[in-house]
Amino acid sequence: MSKKSRRDFLVKSGLGFGGAALSGLLPGGGFFSAAYADDLVDPLAPKKPHFPAKVKSVIWLHMDGAPSTLDLYDYKPDLIKLAGQDIPASFLKGIKTSTQGGVGKLFASNRTWKQYGQSGAWFSDLVPNIAEHADKITFIKSSVTVGATHDISILKLNTGDVNPGRPSLGAWVTYALGSANPDLPPYVVLYNGKNEPRAGGVNWSSGFLPAVYQGTAFRPGSEPILYLARPELQSADEQRANLNLLKRLDTQSAARYPADSELKARLRSYQLADRMQVAAPAAVDLSKETDATKELYGLNDKVSESYGTSLLRARRLVERGVRFIQVVSGGPETLTETSWDAHSDLEKNHGVMAKMVDKPIAGLLADLKSRGLLDSTLVVWTSEFGRTSYGQSGNGRDHNPWGYTQWMAGGGLKAGYTYGETDEVGLQTADKDKAVDTYDIHATVLQLLGLDHLKTTFLNNGRSERPTVVYGKVIKDILA
């Protein structure tokens, strides 16, 4: 049967019955890859979730370099008491992989701890502004992952695999739900600092999904989208003529190579870029934000200004219907720190990095709440792994995939709630039955968006693939 006759068959036998078969044939429907259906509909058209969603958008805050959550949220009096001693062998039981610097003496940094809110959650003096929102936060203190190198664990955090090639979570969400605003990318990546996030686009790739679902990176600075503005000497009519010519040429090429999703994505990107010339500058332009709002996000402080700008832009994108916004923390542009990777001098590193993110994140939570957006938005605070309770280089910490803290805030969650815990010195999760892996975070985020991670599938090379590979469970205890 020819491709054309197969398409005709789909139209007549499936779409001809009032669209009854559509959800099973198009992206997100859960049957197959929609290789032919891509010719019939816009792949970014809004799609219905599997069940009513609790949230509409996700703001995914990746703390690049892995902060020590022992020094932010996970108060351990026993670690303070035992500081300077060898770690008891019982705490190392079950650890099969070694960290880069070996096992050192137990290390307690110079932090002051306090409980906040009705929940009584513990916060250190590094994050006093986030602490004021204790009763909005749902802590997951039994997080685990695999791998103890940044690139591998970051890739797993974003795609569910330690090898490149799988779609990122944002790409899966875009594939399954489409776009809520045709004038903006449905999946945007924001970052601050002098460099692109480590490993770059592989972490917001569409993998084996069609390329149209990949993330769009917005760079730091006043012009986050390069080459978006029309050239000064080109008229609107000339630009339109060029775009029409490109469309004709790409359409001809697409007809010759129907399986080339990169070509189709390029064609759509031209069309989107044309529409974005008006919508995108308005979305990222902060000039009309009030001075009070800019102060709320820390834009008046050189340390927090660049990260606060990313979060304020994230809020503006949420207001405009962008479904998935990934914000990767870099470093303050005026200082030498570039990430949370504190193998030495943790006090200096975390003092800078915490100051960079603390006020902007607190500002984001407060701003979303005041605008009625927090109930429809999920904020995820996460990292590639945590850091050890034993020291490295005397005053730093090594990588820790065995027990660390992540948190969420927003719609559909038990606010002011803590799930799981680490052992008495904060090295491993205490209850293995409550261990939360990356796959579980992904399954839970999809659940809140109205998607069953087991039914969000795509046929790739004859195999039905899903976001959580062959793992993952929804963390039901944290759901409201």
N, C-alpha and C positions, 0 to 999 in steps of 0.2 A: 504494500500500500504506500503510495507516495506521501510526502509531507503535506502537500496541499489537500489530498483526500482525507488524511488523518485529521487535519484541522477542520475540514468540512464536517467530518463525522462528529467531532467534539461539539461543534456549533449546533448541529441538528439534533444530536441525541442527548446532549447535556444542557447546553445553554438555551436550547429552544423551549425548555419546559419551565419558563419563568425563572430561570437561574437556579433551579432547585439543586442542580449538581455542582454549582459554581464553587462552593466552599471546599469541596473535595478535590477540585482540579487546580485551584489557584494557590499562590504562596500562603502559607499559614494554615491551609486546610487540612494538611496531615496525610495526604495520599502519595503524591509524587512531586517531582521537581518543577513541574509546570513549564517544561521546555517549549511546548506548543502554546500553552495558555499565555505565555509572555507576548505572543503576537496579537492576542485578543484584547488585553486590558493593560492599563498602566500598572506596572508592578509596585508602584508606590501609592496606589489608591488606598484609602483607608479600608481596613478590614476589621471585621468583628472579632473580639476575643472569644475564647471558648466559654467563658462565663463572665458575669459582671465584674469589672475591674474595681479594685480599691483605689488605685492611683492611675494617673494619666501619663506622668513623666517621671524619669529617674535622673537625679544628679549624682553621679558616681565620683566620689572624692578619693582619688588614689594618692596616698602619701608615699611618694617615690623614695626609695632607699631604706624603708622599714624603720619607723620610729620604735623606740622602746616603750611599749604600752605599760610596762612595769613602772615607768617614770611618769606616766600620764594618768592612767585610770585604774591600775591593778595594784591596790595597796596591800603590801605584804609585811606585816610587823616582824615575822620570823626572819625574813631576809635582812631586815635592819639589825636584828639581834645577832645573826650569824655572820654578818659582813666581815670579810677578811679571812674566814676559815675555808678549809677545803669543803667542797660540796659533799654531803653524805651520799654514799653509794646508792642508797635506796631511791634517791631522786633521779638517778641516771638509768634506772632499770627500764629496759625496753627500748632505749635509744640505740639504734643500730648504725646511724651515720654520724660521723664526726663533723664538727664545724671547722672553719678554716684555721683558727688559732689554737685548737685544743681546748681542754677544760681548765679554766683558771680558778682563782679564789672567788667566793661569793662577793658580790659588789652591790653596795647600796649608795645611790647618788644622794646628793644633799637636797632633798625635797621636803617641803612642808605639805601635809595632807589634811583634807577637810571633807566632811560630808555635806551634801547639798540637796535641797528640795525635800519633798515629802518622801521620795524614794530612798533618801539617805545614801545616794551613790557617792563613792569616793572619787575625788579629783585632786591632782597635785597642783602646786602653785604655778606650774608651767601653762595651764589652760584655765585661768580664772573666768574668762568670758564664756567659753563653752560650758563651764560648770554651772553657770546661771540657768542653763537650759536642761538641767539634769532630768526634769520630769517630762521632757519631750523625747528623751533618748531611750532606745532599746539596745542594751549591751549584749554582745555575744562574747563571753570571756573564755570560751573553750574552742577557739579557732585552731585549726591545724592545716597543713599543706604538705606537699612533697617538694624535695629539692631545697638546697640551701644556697643557691646562687641567684643573683638578682634577675638576670635575663630569663632563666628557666622559670622561676617562680612568678615573675610578672606575666610571662606568656600564659602560664597556667591560670593565673588570676583572671586574665581577660578572655581566654579562649577555652579553658578547660583541659588543655593539653600542654605538655612540655616541649613539643615539637611544632614548628610552624606549619600552617596549612589548614587549621580549623577556623571557622568564623568566630569573631569576637561576640560577646554577649549583646552588645549594641547592634551588631549586624543581624543577629537572630531576632531581636525585638523589631527591627525595621522590616525584616522579611515577613514576620508574622502579623504585624499590625499596620504596616504602611505608614504614610505620612499624614499628619493632621494639618499641615500647612504646605501647600504646593510651591510656595515662594521661598522656602528655606529648606536646607537639608534636614532630614528627620533624625540624623545621628551626627552630633558635633563633638569634636575634641578640642578642649581648651588647655593651654599650659602657660606657665610663666617661667621666667628665667632666660638665660642666654642661649640655651640649646634646646633642640627638639628632645622629647623624652627618649630615654634609652630604648634601642631597638626600633623606635619610630613606628611607621605605619603598619608593621606586622601585628601590632597590638590593637589596631582598630580595623583590621582587614576583614573582608567578607569571606575569606577562605574559599571553600568550594561552593558557596552560594554565589549567585550572579553578582557581578561587581557593583551593580547599582546600589547594593545594600551596605557598602563599606562606609566608614566614618569620614567626615570632612574636617580636617584640622584647621582651626582658626589660630593664627600666630599671635604672639603678644604684640602690643603696640597699638598705635592709632589706626593702622590699616591691617587688620588681621587676615584679610583675604587678598592675596596678591593678584594684581592684574584684573581686579573686578571692575574698576572704573573704565569707562570708554576713553580711548586715546583722545587727547585734547584736540587734534586736528581732524578727527573722524566724526561725521554727522551721524545722527540716529538712523537716517535712511541708509547710509552706507553700511553701518553696522548690521542693520536688518538684512540688507542684500547679501552680506558676507555669511551671516548665519543661515540664510535660506539656501545658499550655495552649499555650505557645509552639510546641511541637513540632506540635501538631494544626493550628494556624493556618499555620505555615510549610509543613507538608506539603501543605495545601490550596493554598497559593500556588504551591508548587513544581510541583504537578500542572497548574496553569494556565499556568505559564511554565517548561516543562521545560528550556529552553536557558539559563536564568539560573544560571550557576555561582556567582555571588555569593550568591544566596539559599540555594543548597545548602550553600555554605561556612558561611554564618551559622548554619544549622540545626545543622551538625556542630560549630560552635564552641561552641554552648550545651551540647551533650552533652559535649564535651571539657572545657569549663570546670568542669562538674559533677564530673567525675572528677579534674580537676587540683586541686580544693580540698584534697585529701589529698596527692596525689603531688608537686605543684609546690613547695609550701612546704618539704617535706622535701628536694627536690632542690637548692634554693638556700640552705638554712639551713646556715651554717658553724659553728654553735655547738658541734657535736659533733666537729669536726675538732680534732686535737691541737695544742698550742702549737707543737710542732716543725713540723707541716705548715704552719701559718700563717706561721711564720718562714721556711720554705722558699719560700713565695710572696711574701715581702716585705710581709706585712700589718702588720708592726710598724714600718713606715716610712711617714710621711705622703705621701712622693712616690710610692711604689709601691703603696700600700694599695689604691686603687680599682681599678687595673689588675690587681693580684694577685687581688683578689676575683673579678673577671670570669674569670680563668683557673682559679681553684680551682672556681668554679661550672661552668666548661666540663668539667673533669675529672669532676665529680659527674654531669653530664649524660651524658657518655660511658659512665660506669659503669651508667647507667640505660637505655642503648640508643638515645639520641638520635643520629641519623645524621649530621647536618650542623650544626655550631656555628660561627657567624661571629662573631668578636670584633673589634670596631673600636676602635682606640685613640683616646681623647680626650686630655685633659690632666689633670695632677694637680689636684685640686679646690682645693688650697691655694695654687696658683701661677697666674701669668698665661698660661703657655704652653698652647695648646689643640690644637696639632698639630705635625707635623714640618716645617711649611712655613717653612723658614729662608732667606728672601731676603736677610736681613741678620742679623748677629750669630749666625752658625751655632754658635759655641762655646757661647754661653749656651743657645740653643734645644736643641741636641743634647745638651748636658750634662744638661739637665733630662729631656728625653724618653727618652734612653737609660737614665738611672737609673730612670725609671718602668717600663720594660719589661724591662730586663736580668735582674734577679733573678727576677721572676715567670715569664718564659719559661724560664729555666734550671730553675726549680722545677717547672714543668709537665713538661719533658722528664724530669727525674729522678723525679718522682712517677709518671708513666705507666710508666716503665721498672721502678720498684720494685714496682708493682702488676701487672706482667705485661700492661699495656695498650698499650705502645708498638708492639708487633708487630701489633696489630689496629687501630691508630689512625694516621691520617696528619695530621701537623702541617704546615701551609703558612704560611710567612712571606713576605708579599708587600706590594706597594704599587702605587699607580696609575702611577708612573714613578719614575725616579731623579732625580739632580741633576747639574748640569754640573761639569766640571773647571775651567772658568773662573769667576771670581768675579762677584758682583753686589753693589752698594752697598758694595764694598770688602771685606766680610767675610762675605758670604753666597753662596748658589749658586742658580742658576735651574733651571727644570724641564728634565728630560732624558729623552725617550722613546727615545733611540737606543742606549743601552747601560747596563745597571745589573744589580744582583744581587738574586735571590730565592733562597729555599731551602725544602727540605722535609726532614722527618724522620719515620721510622716504618716500617711494614711494606712489604715489596716493593721497597725501594730499595737501591741501593749506598751504604751508609753511609760517611762519610768520603771522599766523592768530589766532584770538581768538574767541571762540564760547561761548556765554553765560556770565553771571556775577552773583556775589553774591550781597546782599543788601549793604547798605552804611557802615555797620560795619562787613560785611563778615560772617554772621551767617547762612543765608539761601540763596538759589538761588533766584534771583530777579524775573525771568520770569519762571513760572511753565511750560509753553509750551516748554521751552528750557532745562528743567531738563534732565540730562543724567544719567540713571541708569546703573548698571552693565550689564544688558541685552543688552543695546544699544551699550556699548563698545564691547561686544562679537560679536554682529551682524555686527558691522563696521569692526572689525578685520577680521572676516570671509569673508566679502565682498571684502576686499583688497586682500585676498588670493584666490579670484575667486569662493567663495562658497556662495550660497544663504542660509541664516540661516533657512529659511522656508522649504527648500528642503533637508537639511542635516539631515536625519532621520534614526531612528533605531527602529525596532519593539521590545518592551520590555513588556512581560506579556500581549500581545494583544493590546498594545497601541503604537502608533507611537510617539516616543520621538524625540525632537530636542534640540540643545544646549541652546536655549533661553527659554526653557520651553513653556510657552504660551504668552510670552512678547517679547519685543525687537523691535527696529527699527534702521535702518542704519542712522547714523548722516550724511545726505547727504550734509549739508552745509559745512562740513570740507573737502569734497572730491574734488580733483582737477578736 
